[in-house]
Amino acid sequence: MQVPDLADVPNIDPEAFERPTTDALRPPPPMHPPRILLLYGSLRERSFSRFQAQESARLLEAFGAETRIFNPSGLPLPDDVPADHPKVRELRDLSAWSEGQVWCSPERHGAMTGIMKAQIDWIPLAIGAVRPTQGKTLAVMQVSGGSQSFNAVNQMRVLGRWMRMITIPNQSSVAKAYEQFDEAGRMKPSPYYDRVVDVVEELVKFTLLTRGPAAYLTSRYSERKEVAEKLAARVKLAAI
């Protein structure tokens, strides 16, 4: 590989600098179905966010994905119990298993629900040297009791970026959700349903596209530099 000329960027550490290549973006693709975790943000008996997550899971499976839906009932508030609590461990294991995620929250008081936020807060940015969400794809959805709003999906987009996830461009916001689901909890035909199909289809495509090179896509110069500096320090210490 040709060594780049870094004369014009003297502040760059050449040991940590990598010039992106198309070959690195085309590793052998994984052959198993895309693994998608779905989270929802309400514990009501008729939870429309749960209904939409379940509808999304059916569509995901029709598109060839494998799905898991996390039930947040019994999940303690963040930091109220140790991280080895069974519900926390279940959530973290599912997050590690997944290659993509769907977050669907009701809008309450103009924001995502505390139930939704608690689930995200229990997924840490790092466990040891592993970042549980970095490079995973994400689709965001919300349901509203009144007119259409985008407060919850906008907030979840911010969180997805903070969790270093690849958040797809499309999203779903269902207004007057009580009109969009039948007594069995199935979503009725409508433009809202068509948008959910669009979002799910796009999520599967982005997951297929990015899950192979995800580690390469999210490799950062600053972090490679930090790792190299720590390694150099350990080597220097060992030589003393």
Rosetta silent file (secondary structure, phi, psi, omega in degrees, C-alpha in Angstrom):
SEQUENCE: MQVPDLADVPNIDPEAFERPTTDALRPPPPMHPPRILLLYGSLRERSFSRFQAQESARLLEAFGAETRIFNPSGLPLPDDVPADHPKVRELRDLSAWSEGQVWCSPERHGAMTGIMKAQIDWIPLAIGAVRPTQGKTLAVMQVSGGSQSFNAVNQMRVLGRWMRMITIPNQSSVAKAYEQFDEAGRMKPSPYYDRVVDVVEELVKFTLLTRGPAAYLTSRYSERKEVAEKLAARVKLAAI
SCORE:     score description
SCORE:     0.000 S_00000001
   1 L     0.000  134.272 -177.242    0.000    0.000    0.000 S_00000001
   2 L   -67.859  131.712  178.990    1.338    3.417   -0.976 S_00000001
   3 L   -77.458  124.377 -177.812    2.470    5.511    1.982 S_00000001
   4 L   -70.587  149.562  176.099    0.662    8.889    1.855 S_00000001
   5 L   -83.280  114.214 -176.724    2.650   12.125    1.800 S_00000001
   6 L  -107.067   20.434 -176.898    1.855   13.888    5.074 S_00000001
   7 L   -61.623  -32.601 -177.599    4.234   16.821    4.643 S_00000001
   8 L   -85.397   -4.156  178.661    1.357   19.303    4.451 S_00000001
   9 L  -129.769   69.701 -173.142   -0.293   17.956    7.628 S_00000001
  10 L   -64.707  -17.755 -179.777    2.578   17.887   10.144 S_00000001
  11 L   -81.433   -6.277 -179.906    0.265   17.450   13.141 S_00000001
  12 L   -77.508  137.619  172.429   -0.833   14.019   11.917 S_00000001
  13 L   -85.317  111.259 -175.119    0.550   10.922   13.619 S_00000001
  14 L   -64.291  -23.603  179.667    1.596    8.730   10.654 S_00000001
  15 L   -71.383  -25.860 -177.957    1.300    5.565   12.742 S_00000001
  16 L  -102.881   -8.212 -176.221   -2.420    6.176   13.283 S_00000001
  17 L   -82.752  132.912  176.655   -3.237    7.644    9.879 S_00000001
  18 L  -133.543  130.500  174.623   -5.020    5.423    7.356 S_00000001
  19 L   -86.187  123.235 -178.347   -6.135    6.397    3.872 S_00000001
  20 L   -60.358  144.062  178.892   -9.585    4.871    3.199 S_00000001
  21 L  -131.150  150.076  177.464   -9.778    2.286    0.412 S_00000001
  22 L   -68.674  -31.482  179.600  -12.701    0.724   -1.411 S_00000001
  23 H   -61.123  -39.665 -179.828  -11.240   -2.753   -0.893 S_00000001
  24 H   -67.870  -21.171  179.453  -11.525   -2.379    2.892 S_00000001
  25 H   -86.321    0.672 -176.786  -15.185   -1.490    2.447 S_00000001
  26 L  -126.800   58.390  175.726  -15.881   -4.794    0.672 S_00000001
  27 L   -72.320  166.190  175.193  -15.111   -7.626    3.101 S_00000001
  28 L   -57.151  127.695 -175.525  -16.803  -11.002    2.569 S_00000001
  29 L   -71.724  141.596  172.128  -20.440  -10.421    3.545 S_00000001
  30 L   -59.904  145.059 -175.803  -21.912  -12.298    6.530 S_00000001
  31 L  -100.518  -10.572 -179.891  -24.326  -14.972    5.312 S_00000001
  32 L   -78.261  160.350  178.427  -26.698  -15.146    8.300 S_00000001
  33 L   -61.223  147.045  174.976  -29.951  -13.117    8.349 S_00000001
  34 L   -56.622  136.361 -176.960  -29.633   -9.535    9.645 S_00000001
  35 E  -102.998  115.956 -173.352  -30.190   -9.527   13.416 S_00000001
  36 E  -120.309  127.392  174.378  -32.540   -6.745   14.537 S_00000001
  37 E   -99.982  134.382  178.624  -33.476   -5.790   18.117 S_00000001
  38 E  -115.481  130.389  177.284  -36.695   -3.827   18.650 S_00000001
  39 E  -117.170  141.649  176.045  -37.318   -1.585   21.681 S_00000001
  40 E  -131.596  164.263 -165.404  -40.614    0.090   22.557 S_00000001
  41 L  -121.574   33.382  178.672  -41.496    2.698   25.163 S_00000001
  42 L  -148.416  145.126  178.994  -44.798    1.928   26.883 S_00000001
  43 L  -108.068    9.085  178.870  -46.078   -0.648   29.394 S_00000001
  44 L   -64.059  153.839  178.092  -49.792   -0.089   28.789 S_00000001
  45 L   -60.314  -46.795  171.759  -51.950   -3.110   28.001 S_00000001
  46 L  -100.521   80.403 -179.117  -52.813   -1.521   24.661 S_00000001
  47 L   -92.026  111.406 -177.456  -49.374   -0.139   23.955 S_00000001
  48 H   -72.025  -27.629  174.638  -49.324    1.295   20.450 S_00000001
  49 H   -68.494  -34.916  175.257  -45.536    1.522   20.470 S_00000001
  50 H   -68.739  -42.692  177.837  -45.461   -2.217   21.232 S_00000001
  51 H   -58.178  -42.757 -178.602  -48.001   -2.887   18.484 S_00000001
  52 H   -69.852  -35.934  175.847  -45.859   -0.928   16.025 S_00000001
  53 H   -63.662  -42.394  178.763  -42.714   -2.756   17.138 S_00000001
  54 H   -65.460  -40.143  176.940  -44.484   -6.082   16.640 S_00000001
  55 H   -63.824  -40.151  178.364  -45.742   -4.989   13.212 S_00000001
  56 H   -64.836  -37.796  179.161  -42.203   -3.920   12.328 S_00000001
  57 H   -64.203  -40.941  177.397  -40.857   -7.287   13.467 S_00000001
  58 H   -60.943  -43.316  179.050  -43.297   -9.105   11.174 S_00000001
  59 H   -66.318  -41.988  178.412  -42.173   -6.940    8.267 S_00000001
  60 H   -58.381  -43.040  179.571  -38.508   -7.391    9.130 S_00000001
  61 H   -67.295  -34.784  175.311  -38.924  -11.149    9.074 S_00000001
  62 H   -64.500  -31.897  177.463  -40.724  -10.904    5.719 S_00000001
  63 L   -83.009    0.316  174.001  -37.675   -8.986    4.441 S_00000001
  64 L   101.741   10.407 -179.000  -35.414  -11.826    5.655 S_00000001
  65 L   -93.742  162.357  171.098  -34.233  -10.564    9.053 S_00000001
  66 E  -104.198  134.679 -172.855  -34.132  -12.307   12.429 S_00000001
  67 E  -125.026  154.661  169.277  -35.786  -10.290   15.195 S_00000001
  68 E  -138.404  137.733  176.152  -35.949  -10.013   18.968 S_00000001
  69 E  -114.591  124.540  179.241  -38.293   -7.690   20.901 S_00000001
  70 L   -87.941  129.454  175.959  -37.238   -6.609   24.391 S_00000001
  71 L   -91.817  113.314 -175.548  -40.018   -6.313   26.971 S_00000001
  72 L   -77.452   -3.039  179.396  -39.102   -3.388   29.274 S_00000001
  73 L   -61.451  127.044 -179.604  -41.465   -4.490   32.052 S_00000001
  74 L    91.397   -3.702  177.407  -39.399   -5.023   35.189 S_00000001
  75 L   -75.600  120.639 -178.726  -36.373   -3.074   33.949 S_00000001
  76 L   -68.879  165.024  173.118  -35.139   -0.955   36.892 S_00000001
  77 L   -62.650  148.076  179.441  -34.261    2.700   36.595 S_00000001
  78 L   -54.899  133.570  177.175  -30.684    3.298   35.406 S_00000001
  79 L    71.748    4.888  178.972  -28.108    2.952   38.203 S_00000001
  80 L   -83.359  -18.221  178.348  -30.772    1.810   40.704 S_00000001
  81 L  -138.864  163.559  175.124  -29.443   -1.773   40.614 S_00000001
  82 L   -64.153  158.964 -177.368  -26.139   -3.412   39.643 S_00000001
  83 L   -69.548   -9.621  177.585  -25.567   -4.113   35.944 S_00000001
  84 L   -89.581    8.520  174.154  -25.877   -7.857   36.559 S_00000001
  85 L   -57.025  139.033 -174.316  -29.626   -7.494   37.213 S_00000001
  86 H   -54.351  -41.968 -178.700  -31.397  -10.098   34.993 S_00000001
  87 H   -70.907  -36.311  177.210  -33.372   -7.540   32.943 S_00000001
  88 H   -66.580  -44.270  179.245  -30.315   -5.342   32.436 S_00000001
  89 H   -62.493  -40.558  178.012  -28.241   -8.346   31.418 S_00000001
  90 H   -60.315  -46.948 -179.307  -30.986   -9.460   29.014 S_00000001
  91 H   -62.577  -45.194 -178.338  -31.101   -6.031   27.370 S_00000001
  92 H   -67.245  -37.728  177.470  -27.335   -5.760   27.044 S_00000001
  93 H   -64.597  -40.559  178.495  -27.037   -9.281   25.637 S_00000001
  94 H   -66.546  -38.587  178.006  -29.701   -8.509   23.038 S_00000001
  95 H   -63.876  -42.303  178.322  -27.961   -5.273   22.105 S_00000001
  96 H   -65.437  -35.950  179.738  -24.671   -7.128   21.656 S_00000001
  97 H   -66.803  -34.484 -170.442  -26.452   -9.799   19.560 S_00000001
  98 L   -74.499  153.419  170.513  -28.058   -7.268   17.245 S_00000001
  99 L  -109.231  -14.917  176.520  -26.634   -5.789   14.058 S_00000001
 100 E  -152.112  161.260 -178.871  -29.424   -3.231   13.805 S_00000001
 101 E  -139.799  154.946  170.756  -32.127   -1.845   16.065 S_00000001
 102 E  -120.608  126.239  175.062  -35.586   -0.258   15.920 S_00000001
 103 E  -111.752  121.892 -179.972  -36.546    2.225   18.630 S_00000001
 104 E  -127.433  116.747 -177.604  -40.264    3.047   18.840 S_00000001
 105 E  -125.003  144.703  164.417  -41.521    5.434   21.522 S_00000001
 106 E   -68.104  159.982  170.064  -44.769    7.182   22.289 S_00000001
 107 E   -98.183  123.025  179.435  -44.532   10.934   22.599 S_00000001
 108 E  -129.643  126.943 -175.942  -45.325   12.022   26.154 S_00000001
 109 L    53.070   39.124  176.081  -45.106   15.654   27.289 S_00000001
 110 L    73.924   19.359 -176.625  -43.469   16.475   23.963 S_00000001
 111 E  -150.665  171.180  170.858  -40.695   13.926   24.360 S_00000001
 112 E   -63.622  160.567 -178.820  -39.847   10.241   24.279 S_00000001
 113 L   -78.838  158.846  174.650  -40.993    8.343   27.353 S_00000001
 114 H   -62.459  -30.919  178.191  -38.845    7.664   30.401 S_00000001
 115 H   -63.073  -42.148  178.081  -39.323    3.943   29.698 S_00000001
 116 H   -65.840  -46.792 -177.575  -37.671    4.380   26.298 S_00000001
 117 H   -64.498  -37.593 -179.904  -34.853    6.520   27.648 S_00000001
 118 H   -61.649  -39.210  178.714  -34.173    4.090   30.509 S_00000001
 119 H   -63.068  -45.475 -179.637  -33.592    1.264   28.052 S_00000001
 120 H   -65.286  -38.776 -179.264  -31.136    3.325   26.043 S_00000001
 121 H   -67.061  -26.424  177.884  -29.389    4.528   29.208 S_00000001
 122 H   -77.824  -12.970  175.652  -28.827    0.940   30.334 S_00000001
 123 L   -92.152  107.362 -173.287  -26.904    0.239   27.109 S_00000001
 124 L   -76.115  161.462  174.355  -23.464    1.696   27.859 S_00000001
 125 L   -68.118  -27.393 -178.723  -21.135    3.334   25.382 S_00000001
 126 L  -151.214  140.829  169.000  -18.483    0.796   26.315 S_00000001
 127 E  -123.731  103.030 -171.638  -18.141   -2.519   28.120 S_00000001
 128 L    65.202 -123.391  178.656  -14.434   -3.040   28.569 S_00000001
 129 L   -97.171    4.353 -175.214  -12.996   -2.527   25.085 S_00000001
 130 E  -102.231  129.989  174.251  -16.304   -3.306   23.348 S_00000001
 131 L   -99.240  108.197 -169.018  -18.723   -0.587   22.217 S_00000001
 132 L   -63.724  -24.095 -176.247  -22.092   -2.370   22.202 S_00000001
 133 L  -116.024   -8.948 -174.673  -23.823   -0.118   19.666 S_00000001
 134 L   -61.503  126.444  176.889  -21.038    1.337   17.529 S_00000001
 135 L    86.187   -6.443  177.085  -21.602    0.636   13.835 S_00000001
 136 L   -79.117  150.290  176.377  -25.041   -0.904   14.288 S_00000001
 137 E   -81.607  159.247 -178.435  -27.887    0.436   12.172 S_00000001
 138 E  -146.126  134.324  169.039  -30.866    2.180   13.744 S_00000001
 139 E  -117.498  137.041 -178.328  -34.409    3.067   12.683 S_00000001
 140 E  -114.794  139.537 -179.619  -36.475    5.445   14.823 S_00000001
 141 E  -140.750  155.771  173.581  -40.279    5.520   15.082 S_00000001
 142 E  -144.831  156.680  172.938  -42.863    7.193   17.269 S_00000001
 143 E  -123.336  146.041 -178.080  -46.583    7.025   17.929 S_00000001
 144 L  -130.940  147.955  176.601  -48.693    9.960   19.061 S_00000001
 145 L   -80.801  -21.121 -179.447  -52.139   10.271   20.586 S_00000001
 146 L  -116.523 -139.089 -177.399  -52.788   13.537   18.774 S_00000001
 147 L   -68.926  164.248 -175.906  -51.507   15.256   15.659 S_00000001
 148 L   -64.951  137.464 -179.614  -48.325   14.181   13.944 S_00000001
 149 L  -142.818  161.306 -179.751  -45.133   15.211   15.696 S_00000001
 150 L  -128.272   17.188 -178.787  -41.439   14.449   15.347 S_00000001
 151 H   -61.397  -47.819 -175.857  -40.175   15.340   18.839 S_00000001
 152 H   -67.598  -44.765 -179.460  -39.510   11.765   19.938 S_00000001
 153 H   -65.540  -35.435  177.672  -37.833   10.624   16.703 S_00000001
 154 H   -64.481  -41.529  177.777  -35.644   13.735   16.701 S_00000001
 155 H   -64.961  -40.940 -179.572  -34.523   13.013   20.262 S_00000001
 156 H   -68.245  -29.974  174.248  -33.832    9.378   19.441 S_00000001
 157 H   -63.117  -42.039  177.335  -31.741   10.453   16.452 S_00000001
 158 H   -60.393  -44.917  179.986  -29.548   12.481   18.808 S_00000001
 159 H   -65.145  -39.780  178.051  -29.181    9.456   21.084 S_00000001
 160 H   -60.175  -42.075  177.529  -28.421    7.178   18.141 S_00000001
 161 H   -64.797  -40.461  179.560  -25.601    9.465   17.061 S_00000001
 162 H   -63.529  -33.180  178.653  -24.327    9.594   20.642 S_00000001
 163 L   -85.100    7.535  177.264  -24.348    5.781   20.704 S_00000001
 164 L    60.491   39.591  178.438  -22.347    5.831   17.445 S_00000001
 165 L   -97.851  157.225  177.699  -25.069    4.078   15.492 S_00000001
 166 E   -92.612   94.270 -175.104  -25.753    4.405   11.764 S_00000001
 167 E   -85.038  122.485 -174.285  -29.220    5.961   11.882 S_00000001
 168 L   -69.913  156.278 -177.260  -31.046    5.540    8.583 S_00000001
 169 L   -64.801  -39.009 -174.518  -32.566    8.616    6.864 S_00000001
 170 L   -76.672  159.425  179.503  -36.184    7.416    6.875 S_00000001
 171 L  -157.935  166.292 -178.609  -38.397    7.415    9.969 S_00000001
 172 E  -127.200  133.472  173.323  -42.001    6.823   11.021 S_00000001
 173 E  -134.589  113.332 -175.498  -44.328    9.055   13.033 S_00000001
 174 E  -102.660  116.551  178.222  -47.891    7.768   13.444 S_00000001
 175 L   -86.336  153.379  179.840  -50.506   10.337   14.480 S_00000001
 176 L    43.434   58.302 -172.961  -53.698    9.388   16.348 S_00000001
 177 H   -58.531  -28.105 -179.340  -52.307    5.915   16.851 S_00000001
 178 H   -63.573  -18.295  177.341  -55.545    4.713   18.447 S_00000001
 179 H   -91.058  -11.529 -169.922  -57.125    4.955   14.984 S_00000001
 180 L  -100.281   -3.625 -178.812  -54.359    3.039   13.216 S_00000001
 181 E  -127.438  140.528  179.437  -54.531   -0.325   15.032 S_00000001
 182 L   -83.142 -176.193 -176.555  -57.391   -2.801   15.233 S_00000001
 183 L   -63.135  -27.156  179.385  -58.587   -4.648   18.356 S_00000001
 184 L   -84.677   -1.010  179.822  -55.989   -7.391   17.800 S_00000001
 185 L    84.725   12.285  177.208  -53.180   -4.823   17.727 S_00000001
 186 L   -90.666  141.460 -178.203  -52.570   -5.127   13.988 S_00000001
 187 E   -76.615  133.982 -178.925  -51.828   -1.990   12.022 S_00000001
 188 L   -78.735  155.488  174.833  -54.505   -1.027    9.508 S_00000001
 189 L   -61.049  133.315  179.863  -53.701   -0.252    5.851 S_00000001
 190 L  -176.013  169.111  171.693  -52.858    3.455    5.493 S_00000001
 191 H   -58.818  -30.546  176.607  -50.083    5.808    4.358 S_00000001
 192 H   -63.787  -43.294  177.912  -48.702    5.440    7.909 S_00000001
 193 H   -62.185  -42.876  179.742  -48.432    1.680    7.408 S_00000001
 194 H   -60.579  -36.872  178.684  -46.737    2.200    4.047 S_00000001
 195 H   -67.261  -38.121  176.559  -44.169    4.459    5.724 S_00000001
 196 H   -60.575  -42.656  176.736  -43.427    1.763    8.321 S_00000001
 197 H   -59.491  -44.422  179.148  -42.812   -0.673    5.445 S_00000001
 198 H   -58.863  -45.395 -177.281  -40.473    1.879    3.845 S_00000001
 199 H   -63.917  -45.158 -178.438  -38.522    2.344    7.085 S_00000001
 200 H   -65.118  -42.903  177.961  -38.157   -1.378    7.700 S_00000001
 201 H   -59.899  -44.484 -179.950  -37.076   -2.053    4.117 S_00000001
 202 H   -64.838  -38.677  179.011  -34.481    0.708    4.327 S_00000001
 203 H   -62.184  -43.782  179.539  -33.187   -0.597    7.656 S_00000001
 204 H   -62.539  -43.174  179.844  -32.635   -4.074    6.217 S_00000001
 205 H   -62.289  -46.043 -179.926  -30.797   -2.635    3.198 S_00000001
 206 H   -65.269  -35.883  179.082  -28.545   -0.434    5.346 S_00000001
 207 H   -67.040  -44.632  176.922  -27.837   -3.349    7.691 S_00000001
 208 H   -61.192  -37.630 -177.309  -26.874   -5.630    4.801 S_00000001
 209 H   -71.390  -37.819 -168.251  -24.705   -2.853    3.377 S_00000001
 210 H  -107.751  -15.370 -172.476  -22.845   -1.864    6.548 S_00000001
 211 L   -67.286  -30.582  177.597  -22.664   -4.853    8.910 S_00000001
 212 L   -66.821  -55.391 -179.682  -19.634   -6.351    7.130 S_00000001
 213 L   -90.148   19.498 -174.256  -17.431   -3.237    7.130 S_00000001
 214 H   -56.736  -44.234 -179.452  -18.975   -1.770   10.323 S_00000001
 215 H   -63.002  -38.390  178.588  -15.725   -1.975   12.299 S_00000001
 216 H   -70.421  -41.236 -179.696  -13.832   -0.287    9.458 S_00000001
 217 H   -61.347  -33.338 -175.557  -16.501    2.391    8.978 S_00000001
 218 L  -102.182    7.475  174.563  -16.337    3.353   12.648 S_00000001
 219 L   -73.020  128.405 -173.570  -12.549    3.154   13.050 S_00000001
 220 L  -118.538  142.154  179.062  -11.336    6.616   14.041 S_00000001
 221 H   -55.943  -47.450 -175.807   -7.973    8.293   13.723 S_00000001
 222 H   -61.519  -37.325 -179.553   -8.124    9.771   17.253 S_00000001
 223 H   -75.023  -37.594  175.150   -8.849    6.383   18.799 S_00000001
 224 H   -63.154  -38.497  177.959   -6.145    4.614   16.799 S_00000001
 225 H   -64.168  -43.433  179.645   -3.738    7.311   17.937 S_00000001
 226 H   -62.554  -43.313  178.633   -4.799    6.885   21.565 S_00000001
 227 H   -62.590  -42.924  179.994   -4.333    3.106   21.386 S_00000001
 228 H   -63.187  -38.967  179.484   -0.889    3.528   19.807 S_00000001
 229 H   -67.050  -39.911  178.339    0.154    5.974   22.543 S_00000001
 230 H   -66.670  -39.960  177.993   -0.983    3.612   25.290 S_00000001
 231 H   -64.011  -42.650  179.327    0.841    0.714   23.657 S_00000001
 232 H   -62.698  -38.473  179.328    4.022    2.780   23.352 S_00000001
 233 H   -65.155  -41.627  179.433    3.778    3.743   27.032 S_00000001
 234 H   -65.607  -40.514  179.330    3.408    0.090   28.090 S_00000001
 235 H   -64.234  -42.234  178.778    6.375   -0.954   25.956 S_00000001
 236 H   -63.153  -41.626  179.779    8.475    1.859   27.402 S_00000001
 237 H   -66.227  -39.007 -179.279    7.479    0.895   30.949 S_00000001
 238 H   -67.548  -25.964 -177.220    8.291   -2.768   30.324 S_00000001
 239 L   -82.353  -10.489 -178.206   11.760   -1.806   29.080 S_00000001
 240 L   -75.167    0.000    0.000   12.650    0.020   32.297 S_00000001
